[in-house]
Amino acid sequence: RIFNCYGPRMLRDDGRVIINFIVDSINKNSISIFGDGSQTRSFCFIDDLIVGLKLLMKSNYNLPVNLGSNNEISINKLSELIKKNFNQNIKNIKLPFREDDPKRRNPDIKLAKKLLDWNPKISLDEGLELTIKYVKKFGFDRYNHGIELDHIFTGTYGPVKKRFKELNFNKMSNFNWSLVINSIYYKTINFF
């Protein structure tokens, strides 16, 4: 199970809070927050998720495993982190709380830690910086960006390059990992 994954190539209208805050910051110079902003979320950068998915595919385990970060942050704090990458003068606009919006989201990733020896490595600060740099450079058109897919999914792009080498995925036989990961990426693009 994938929990609150984010990173480069997210769609402008994805509807998730990180991309909504980035779009708001660019277009409106304000960030819309539903409720008082005390509700919490946990976010996992795409590179960490890909490592987790590869480890899961490499294992013999065939039941659900939660992949995500268990570092909770309030929506108010998230807005402050995003503002750091834009203009500090961006204002928060408080809107009525949506009744269907959970107060807290935090996956239990104990099984992933135990079974896969997996834990997210990329901090939210670092992941937001990479995501926002990508959006500033390429906008929201994920197909005309100049970065090859192989760079993202083999770890030659992004901060988890060392981890991919440690796990030695390139020596796995009987599996085309690039094809598998590219397929996952394109089939689940809206989850990013």
C-alpha positions, 0 to 999 in steps of 0.5 A: 500500500502506497501512502502519500507519495510525492515528487517530480512529475506530479500532475497540476490537478492531482488533488494532493496537498503538496501539489495543491500548495505548490500550485497555490504558491505559484498561481495565487501567492497564497496557500489554501488550508482547510480547517485550522491546519492542525491535521497531520499527514506523512509524506514519502518521496518517490525515490524512497517508494521505488526502493521499497517497491523493488525490495518488495518485488525481490522478496517472496512476501505476497501480502500487503505491505505499507510503504510510506513515511511515518514522520507526521507533520501538520498541514500548517508546518507543511505550508511553512516548508513549501513557503521556504522554497518560494516567497516567504510572504505567501499567506495562508488562507483558512477555509472551512474544514472538510468533514471527510478529511481525516485529522491524522494519516500515518502509516504503520510501516513496521512490517516494511522495516522488518521484512524489507529492511526498508525505511524512507531516507529522504527528508521532507525538506529535501524531497520538497526542494527537489520537487519544487526545483523540478516544477520551477524548471519544467512546470507540470509537463512531465513528458517534456522535461529532459530527464530520462526515466532510467535516471530516476528509476536506477538511482542515477538521479536523486539522493538514493543512488547509493542505496540502489548500489547497496541493494545491487538490483542490477545483478538480479537475474530473470527480471527487467527491473527498468521495464517493471518500474517504468510500468509501475510509474506510468500505471500509477502516475496519479498516485505520485 
